[in-house]
Amino acid sequence: MTGTTDWDLVVVGAGPAGSCAALAALTTGLTTAPHLRVLLLDRADFPRDKSCGDGIAPHVLDALARVGAADVVDGWTPLSHLELARGEVSVSGPMTREVHVVPRTVFDARLVDHAVAAGAVLQRRRVRSVEVRADRVVLDGELSARVVVGADGAHSVLRPTLLGQEQRLRAIAIRGYAPTAEAWRGRQVIRYGPRPQPAYAWAFDRGDGWSNVGYGELLPGPERGAGPSRALLLDQLEALLPGSVPDGKDWKGHHLPLSGWNWRQPDGPMLLVGDAAALVNPMTGEGIYYAVATGIAAGRAAARCLAEGEPGRAGAVHRRAVRGLLGRHLKHTWAAARLARVPAVVDAGIRAAGRDRHAFDSLVELGLGDGRIGPRLAVGLARELIRPSGPDHEESHVDPVRP
C-alpha cells in the first residue's frame, strides 16, 4: 500500500488536527464503508518540536476520548491553578477542571502513533501544489485522493486554493523552556504587558521541573509596518516573568492566524482544519482544542461521504459540523478579543473574575474551550468599568467552590 498514489483520503499535515482527522476517519465505525486507504503526510519526521504553550485543556481530552486517544497525556502532571495579572491587578484560583502541559514533541508524536495504529500510512513529504479536479484532488501532480484534508498549519499551501490570498489578523509568539520558578509551581501564569493588547507572557508548569514560557502579541496590519523582533519579544517576556529568559532554552517563534467573526469552508472534497482553517482563539492564541475538534469533524465527514459515494459533499458536511460545534463560540471570542484591546477592559475582566467565581470560570472557558460571554460575565465587566478606582495594588483569589 505504501507505493500507492491513489487514496481515499489524504491528510496534509500530521499535527494534532491532521492526526485526529486520519484517526477519526478510520474509527468512525461505519459498517457500510470498506476499510479506507488513508495517507497522512508531513514535511517533518516525528517526534518534532512546535512553538506552542503546550497547554492541553480538558475539552481536548473529551474530544480525544471519542476516538480512543485520551491517553496522550499519560505520565504528565495535571494543573488546576490559574493566575491572571496585568500590572498590579491580579486574580488567582483553581479552575473547575484540570489542564495538562505536555510538550508538543510528546503530544503530537503520540497522536501520530494512534493514527498509524488505526491504519493510516505516514509519509514524509512537503506538498507544494494542489489541483481540484472533477472527481478527485491531485497533490504535486502525482498523489490523488477522493477527499483531502488540509492540516498544514499557519502557512498552509492548501488554504489559498480554497479561499484565495486572504488578509487575516495574525499574532506572533515566542516559546522556550525554563526551570520552574517557585512563583509558577503547580500553576498556569498569564501576565499581560503594556504593549497593544492582547499581549501577554505565560509560564505553564510541566510538572517535571521545567515550565513552558513565552510571550505573544497581536501583529500590526500590513499598513503599519513590520512586527516585533525576536529581541523585543524576549525583552517583554523577561520584563513580565523575570528570570525566564537567561535560563531558557529551545526558543521557537510562530505566527498564529487568528479566528474571525465568520468561519469559511467551501463545498467540495477539500476540508480545512486547525491553523490551516485559521482557527486560533484571538483572545488567547489557544489552538489545540480547535485543531483536535475540527480534525475529528473532518475525518468523520470524509468517512461518511466516502461511504455514501459522495466525496464532493464532504465540505458541506464538515462546515455544518464545525459551525454547530464552534460557531457561537467564535463570535464570542472575536468580541472578547476586540474588547481586550482596551487595557481598562482587561483590568475589569480580571477584577470581575476575582469577585465572582462564575466570571472566573467563564473567562477560562472563553480562553480554553467553547465558552461564551454570559450575562454574569458581561454584568461583572460593566460594573468593574464604572467602579471607582481602588488601591494601587489589587489582588484577589476566587473561592474553589462555586456559589
Legacy VTK file of the C-alpha trace (Angstrom):
# vtk DataFile Version 3.0
C-alpha trace
ASCII
DATASET POLYDATA
POINTS 403 float
0.000 0.000 0.000
2.919 2.346 0.692
3.612 2.838 -3.019
0.003 3.648 -3.894
-0.617 7.063 -5.475
-4.418 6.884 -5.419
-6.044 7.142 -1.980
-9.473 7.524 -0.454
-8.286 10.238 1.909
-5.053 12.203 2.059
-4.378 14.361 5.118
-1.719 17.036 4.608
-0.060 17.772 7.944
0.308 15.327 10.833
-0.020 17.724 13.759
-2.981 17.343 16.143
-5.532 18.416 13.519
-4.229 16.096 10.818
-3.596 13.093 13.041
-7.088 13.436 14.506
-8.617 13.670 11.022
-6.907 10.442 9.963
-7.748 8.736 13.248
-11.412 9.773 13.176
-11.835 8.660 9.567
-10.541 5.211 10.467
-12.526 4.811 13.695
-15.987 6.068 12.742
-17.490 2.586 12.937
-19.259 2.950 9.591
-20.132 -0.633 8.639
-21.208 0.318 5.124
-17.756 1.542 4.091
-14.766 -0.581 3.118
-11.571 -0.008 5.045
-10.376 3.410 3.950
-6.969 3.942 2.387
-5.694 6.946 4.361
-2.382 8.681 3.702
-1.003 11.057 6.354
1.693 13.442 5.118
4.054 15.748 6.976
7.196 17.605 5.998
8.943 16.546 9.231
9.765 13.306 10.978
8.206 12.659 14.379
8.840 13.431 17.157
9.322 17.070 16.194
9.061 20.296 18.157
6.461 23.025 17.618
6.169 26.509 19.097
3.180 26.347 21.435
2.136 26.916 25.027
1.723 23.125 25.339
-1.498 23.547 27.318
-3.938 20.668 26.868
-7.402 21.770 28.006
-9.912 19.237 29.364
-12.027 19.851 26.261
-9.197 18.341 24.201
-9.300 15.133 26.221
-13.095 14.988 25.964
-12.773 15.058 22.168
-9.873 12.591 22.080
-11.766 10.139 24.267
-14.293 9.757 21.453
-11.574 8.402 19.170
-9.760 6.375 21.823
-6.772 8.699 22.231
-7.222 10.399 25.616
-4.119 8.573 26.885
-1.817 11.045 25.112
-1.340 12.965 28.381
-0.454 9.895 30.442
2.558 10.460 32.693
2.214 14.265 32.782
1.124 16.073 35.942
-2.219 17.905 35.709
-2.572 21.518 36.865
-5.615 23.089 38.450
-4.481 26.627 39.399
-4.582 29.726 37.179
-3.180 33.205 37.781
-4.110 36.212 35.628
-2.460 39.606 36.085
-1.901 42.956 34.414
0.335 45.237 36.380
-0.884 45.315 39.971
-4.309 43.877 39.167
-4.403 40.093 39.534
-6.585 37.121 40.324
-5.694 33.529 41.088
-7.677 30.438 41.871
-8.448 26.839 40.990
-10.001 26.017 37.655
-13.093 23.845 37.557
-11.257 21.163 35.574
-7.590 20.274 35.379
-5.341 21.044 32.426
-2.143 19.332 31.331
1.072 20.785 29.953
2.635 18.315 27.519
5.487 19.203 25.133
4.437 19.018 21.522
7.336 16.638 20.851
5.413 14.156 23.013
1.768 15.087 22.363
1.958 15.211 18.576
4.023 12.022 18.265
1.558 10.107 20.424
-1.351 11.242 18.233
0.547 10.199 15.108
1.108 6.784 16.682
-2.632 6.454 17.293
-3.418 7.336 13.674
-0.867 4.855 12.332
-2.098 2.133 14.688
-5.610 2.698 13.307
-4.375 2.096 9.762
-3.089 5.421 8.377
0.065 5.329 6.265
2.538 8.014 7.344
4.924 9.517 4.807
7.349 12.403 4.986
6.557 14.843 2.194
6.245 18.580 1.680
3.196 19.245 -0.509
3.808 22.120 -2.909
0.775 22.172 -5.214
-2.877 21.171 -5.208
-5.391 20.815 -8.039
-9.091 20.126 -7.582
-10.475 18.057 -10.447
-13.995 16.852 -11.180
-13.594 13.505 -9.419
-10.563 13.899 -7.151
-7.898 16.191 -5.711
-4.341 15.905 -7.025
-1.295 16.864 -4.965
2.046 17.660 -6.597
0.727 16.228 -9.848
1.130 12.631 -8.671
-0.823 11.887 -5.488
-4.592 11.790 -5.740
-7.463 11.294 -3.330
-11.228 11.490 -3.352
-11.080 13.723 -0.243
-8.176 15.830 1.033
-7.877 17.429 4.470
-5.645 20.478 4.763
-3.984 20.420 8.183
-0.774 22.075 7.048
-0.675 24.895 9.561
-0.456 28.663 9.590
1.315 28.839 6.216
-0.999 26.346 4.532
-0.424 25.508 0.873
-3.974 24.196 0.554
-5.831 27.156 2.056
-5.255 29.623 -0.838
-6.693 27.090 -3.291
-9.988 27.172 -1.395
-10.124 30.732 -0.094
-7.613 32.782 -2.076
-4.977 35.064 -0.572
-6.918 36.355 2.404
-5.591 39.073 4.689
-6.125 37.652 8.160
-5.384 39.055 11.577
-2.293 37.360 12.994
-0.347 37.216 16.213
3.263 36.258 16.826
4.654 34.363 19.784
7.956 33.003 21.022
8.270 29.977 23.289
11.013 28.319 25.317
11.515 26.134 28.374
12.881 27.448 31.674
13.424 25.895 35.115
10.194 26.242 37.072
10.345 29.197 39.462
8.633 28.884 42.815
6.056 31.508 41.793
4.993 29.342 38.832
4.985 25.959 40.522
1.764 23.991 40.112
0.016 26.668 38.052
-0.559 28.391 34.766
0.530 32.030 34.986
-0.554 34.679 32.456
0.690 38.268 32.793
-0.460 40.938 30.400
2.078 43.510 29.258
1.995 47.212 28.342
2.044 46.825 24.565
-1.112 46.931 22.408
-3.489 44.285 23.705
-3.802 41.373 23.684
-0.135 40.984 24.633
0.914 38.638 27.406
3.623 36.397 28.815
2.965 32.947 30.190
4.587 30.302 32.357
2.945 26.871 32.395
4.454 24.341 34.808
5.055 20.976 33.104
5.423 19.218 36.439
8.911 17.884 35.695
10.990 20.831 36.913
10.547 22.792 33.676
7.947 25.315 32.559
6.800 26.308 29.104
7.428 30.069 28.996
6.678 32.528 26.234
5.315 35.838 25.082
2.943 36.762 22.261
1.193 39.806 20.863
-1.012 40.946 18.022
0.796 41.725 14.777
0.174 45.130 13.203
-1.630 45.253 9.890
0.487 45.422 6.714
-0.056 49.178 6.543
1.533 49.648 9.981
4.966 48.247 9.252
6.942 45.267 10.470
6.095 43.268 13.560
8.178 42.966 16.719
11.656 41.485 16.590
12.781 38.354 18.412
14.781 40.575 20.790
11.704 42.642 21.640
9.596 39.528 22.300
12.235 38.140 24.659
12.620 41.516 26.380
8.882 41.637 27.041
8.923 38.085 28.371
11.761 38.836 30.783
10.097 42.060 31.961
6.844 40.247 32.768
8.357 36.993 34.060
11.778 37.883 35.446
14.325 35.092 35.266
12.602 33.204 32.445
14.921 34.232 29.620
18.504 33.841 30.992
17.982 30.168 31.840
15.567 29.443 28.995
16.281 27.127 26.072
14.757 25.781 22.851
13.322 29.128 21.747
10.938 28.932 18.805
8.768 31.567 17.164
5.449 31.063 15.408
2.762 33.038 13.576
-0.853 32.462 14.622
-3.714 33.023 12.124
-6.488 34.240 14.412
-10.156 33.312 14.139
-12.571 35.956 12.945
-16.289 36.596 13.248
-17.151 34.119 10.498
-15.551 30.797 9.615
-15.499 29.694 5.985
-15.417 26.203 4.494
-16.441 25.903 0.832
-18.295 22.947 -0.640
-16.290 20.203 -2.279
-13.807 17.453 -1.416
-11.185 19.664 0.309
-11.527 20.367 4.024
-9.537 22.741 6.233
-8.800 22.175 9.920
-6.834 23.723 12.773
-4.364 26.516 11.976
-4.854 25.940 8.239
-8.501 26.879 8.783
-7.421 29.996 10.753
-8.909 28.515 13.895
-6.898 30.067 16.715
-8.521 31.784 19.685
-7.989 35.538 19.061
-8.131 36.278 22.792
-5.549 33.744 23.993
-3.827 32.161 20.988
-5.076 28.702 22.054
-5.476 26.392 19.099
-5.071 22.772 20.168
-8.723 22.250 21.083
-9.854 23.744 17.776
-7.328 21.567 15.926
-8.414 18.346 17.602
-12.160 19.086 17.400
-12.134 20.171 13.752
-9.760 17.362 12.797
-12.175 14.799 14.224
-15.096 16.528 12.479
-13.236 16.460 9.147
-12.314 12.798 9.478
-15.898 11.852 10.206
-17.231 13.997 7.364
-14.760 12.407 4.947
-15.569 8.854 6.044
-19.303 9.446 5.844
-19.243 11.000 2.391
-16.831 8.396 1.028
-19.068 5.630 2.367
-22.049 7.222 0.638
-20.119 7.634 -2.606
-20.417 11.422 -2.482
-16.970 12.848 -1.636
-17.980 16.215 -3.075
-20.397 16.687 -0.161
-17.618 16.489 2.433
-17.077 20.259 2.545
-20.729 20.973 3.311
-20.931 18.226 5.942
-17.733 19.468 7.604
-18.941 23.080 7.547
-22.209 22.231 9.298
-20.406 20.184 11.946
-17.841 22.863 12.787
-20.369 25.682 12.833
-22.568 23.646 15.153
-19.610 22.985 17.422
-17.832 26.346 17.402
-19.945 28.908 15.535
-21.312 30.874 18.504
-18.100 30.475 20.463
-16.020 32.003 17.655
-18.245 35.070 17.594
-17.882 35.493 21.358
-14.097 35.112 21.277
-13.908 37.636 18.431
-15.929 40.107 20.503
-13.852 39.397 23.616
-10.597 39.930 21.710
-11.836 43.256 20.357
-12.820 44.370 23.845
-9.491 43.200 25.268
-7.623 45.669 23.061
-8.593 48.270 25.661
-6.367 47.872 28.763
-9.160 49.065 31.072
-11.318 46.165 29.854
-8.531 43.680 30.615
-8.295 45.099 34.141
-12.066 44.982 34.527
-12.158 41.356 33.406
-9.504 40.360 35.940
-11.264 42.210 38.757
-14.651 40.728 37.785
-13.095 37.248 37.845
-11.797 37.937 41.336
-15.207 38.952 42.667
-17.327 36.247 41.044
-16.471 32.570 40.663
-18.815 32.312 37.674
-16.992 35.137 35.870
-13.659 33.413 36.542
-14.974 30.148 35.091
-16.412 31.973 32.069
-13.060 33.583 31.268
-11.357 30.199 31.479
-13.930 28.658 29.134
-13.606 31.525 26.644
-9.848 31.101 26.548
-9.527 27.326 26.530
-12.576 25.711 25.010
-16.034 26.601 23.832
-17.125 29.315 26.283
-19.237 32.388 25.723
-19.681 35.834 27.261
-22.620 35.083 29.516
-24.820 37.626 31.322
-22.921 37.416 34.621
-19.550 37.990 32.987
-20.946 40.881 30.937
-22.523 42.481 34.000
-19.341 41.957 36.001
-17.276 43.665 33.309
-19.671 46.606 33.154
-19.651 47.035 36.924
-15.873 46.994 37.110
-15.551 49.502 34.294
-17.714 52.046 36.142
-16.483 51.213 39.644
-14.298 53.960 41.181
-10.585 53.149 41.112
-9.376 51.220 44.134
-5.933 51.000 45.721
-2.836 50.758 43.540
-2.412 47.065 44.320
-5.384 44.819 43.701
-5.011 41.099 44.230
-7.861 38.630 44.649
-8.423 34.920 44.952
-11.524 33.099 43.809
-13.135 30.533 46.053
-12.724 26.945 44.838
-16.424 26.245 45.452
-19.000 27.540 43.036
-21.544 29.956 44.588
LINES 1 404
403 0 1 2 3 4 5 6 7 8 9 10 11 12 13 14 15 16 17 18 19 20 21 22 23 24 25 26 27 28 29 30 31 32 33 34 35 36 37 38 39 40 41 42 43 44 45 46 47 48 49 50 51 52 53 54 55 56 57 58 59 60 61 62 63 64 65 66 67 68 69 70 71 72 73 74 75 76 77 78 79 80 81 82 83 84 85 86 87 88 89 90 91 92 93 94 95 96 97 98 99 100 101 102 103 104 105 106 107 108 109 110 111 112 113 114 115 116 117 118 119 120 121 122 123 124 125 126 127 128 129 130 131 132 133 134 135 136 137 138 139 140 141 142 143 144 145 146 147 148 149 150 151 152 153 154 155 156 157 158 159 160 161 162 163 164 165 166 167 168 169 170 171 172 173 174 175 176 177 178 179 180 181 182 183 184 185 186 187 188 189 190 191 192 193 194 195 196 197 198 199 200 201 202 203 204 205 206 207 208 209 210 211 212 213 214 215 216 217 218 219 220 221 222 223 224 225 226 227 228 229 230 231 232 233 234 235 236 237 238 239 240 241 242 243 244 245 246 247 248 249 250 251 252 253 254 255 256 257 258 259 260 261 262 263 264 265 266 267 268 269 270 271 272 273 274 275 276 277 278 279 280 281 282 283 284 285 286 287 288 289 290 291 292 293 294 295 296 297 298 299 300 301 302 303 304 305 306 307 308 309 310 311 312 313 314 315 316 317 318 319 320 321 322 323 324 325 326 327 328 329 330 331 332 333 334 335 336 337 338 339 340 341 342 343 344 345 346 347 348 349 350 351 352 353 354 355 356 357 358 359 360 361 362 363 364 365 366 367 368 369 370 371 372 373 374 375 376 377 378 379 380 381 382 383 384 385 386 387 388 389 390 391 392 393 394 395 396 397 398 399 400 401 402
